[in-house]
C-alpha cells in the first residue's frame, strides 16, 4: 500500500487495483460495503445507539443504510434457534472502533 500520508494518493483507486491484480473483480461501492459489513458486525454485538453514534447517524438511518442480512441469519431462522443478545463487551472502554 502506498503511504497514506501522501495527499495525491487515492486509496480507493489503489485498493481497486490491488483487488484486480490479485485476480478478483472489484465490487461496486467498495468502502460503503466494507463500512456496512463492519456496522453489521457491531450491531450483532452492541446496542443500536452505540453503533449509530460510531457511524455518525441516528439508529434509524444506520439501520436503513448500513445493516445487512446475512445467510447466517437465515440459517438461524430455519433451525428455529432463538436470537438472543449476548454482549461480547463487558467494559465501556474495552472496544472502540
Protein Blocks (a to p, Z undefined) as FASTA:
>chain_A
ZZfklmklcfklmmmmmmmmnopacdehklmmmmmmmmmmmmmmmcfklmmmmnopafkl
mmmmmpccdfklmmmmmnopacddddfbfbfklpcZZ
